[in-house]
């Protein structure tokens, strides 16, 4: 029986769905990302998958802890020093005079609107942000949640006011805490100041893919012409199935998978959902990106203690915007490529470009997952929630407050106790020509994984978003 040649169109609406399956063989090479094979994987799958980049760089983990709810956790510690704001003006302040203040909620409390925890203790040294003048805090009263009161005693012959002139300590004035800097030789034990510990839970969602191979089509060795030569269908199917799984994993980890309205399922939070809730966002006028916009971003990253290196995932519109308006001023240079594989040559292979400014190194990555045109083959006309959109992902390792060192952003694959240890994506087959025989003359190939995200120190991430003026 002669072979047949199949030629398909490109673009919208995308892949063809085969309810009865197509002929294919499957070998899951995504579990075997080892240095000797990295170049081959890049050649095969290209540089469009950020999930593959993170896998190559070792930013994924198989969680050994198993729970019935697919839950895994990590721990973070808060800042070592506290601060608060004054809730209302204090007037008539004179040099050397003690004043009474009320702390503003929610900014002066580390548990939000409830206002039952505060970083302030008796005998602490307090610094006024507007002028640097110091005071001793005493007589703190915690009776009213969200409205603790305290007395401030000036430590010098000056007035505890905002600025250097006048007689008022203004509402919203910043008060910064330090230890007891005037303990004296006869000092006694005082209250304890400790970083607040935070536990963050997430869940792994279940992703699955299947394909079937009939014996007749397998014997025909149906060929596919997809440019550059003819290949037997199994070779194409291996690549296509793994590309689909990569995209599936990547979207689940980056965007999240809601599940509250689908009974009997477990979703996962997603990096962008975490960053939107606990991280930062810097907005600019779309298609008018300027140097000042990038400086706003670096100010936010610096204030939140961000590391030196960042991956910057961007949709194509934002990528073009920054190329046009920023690179003419900041020339590429002084880049450390440690977070993209070790050197400039590999960084280019992975699809990164970057520059250094304001003590930060940014490695830009055109992320196709934000762009409908590139992935799905159509132009949105009713709005696009990821147009002019970017995500700054800190690089390097950070200490879990409990017991581990982890990447800031991690692909977490939960270990199913019935699946081979260490497998991120589990593949198996059964059927007509397999050891696990069936009476039907076809083979079935299956993939499944349990995956979620871990976002550590979300405040050091940042969303860069272009908005319409």
Secondary structure, 3 states (H helix, E strand, C coil): CCCCEECCCCCCCCCCCCCCCCCCCCCCHHHCCCHHHHHHHHHHHCCCCHHHHHHHCCCEEEECCCCCCCEEEEEEECCCCCEEEECCCECCCCCCCCEEEEECCCCCCCCHHHCCCCCCCCCCEEEECCCCCEEEEEEEECCCCCCCEEEEEECCCCCCCCCCCCCCECCCCEEEECCCCCCCCCCCCCCCCCCCEEEEEEECEEEEEEEEEEHHHHHHCCEEECCCCEEEHHHHHHHHHHHHHHHHHHHHHHHCECCCCCCCCCCECCHHHHHHHHCEEEEEECCCCCHHHHHHHHHHHHHCCCCCEEEEEECHHHHHHHHHHCCCCCCCCCCCCHHHCCCHHHHHHHCEEEEEECCEEEEEEECHHHCHHHHHCCCCCCCCCCCCEEEEEECCEEECCCCCEEECEEEEEECCCCCCCCCCCEEEEEECCCCCCCCCCEEEEEEEEEEEEEECCHHHCEEEEEECC
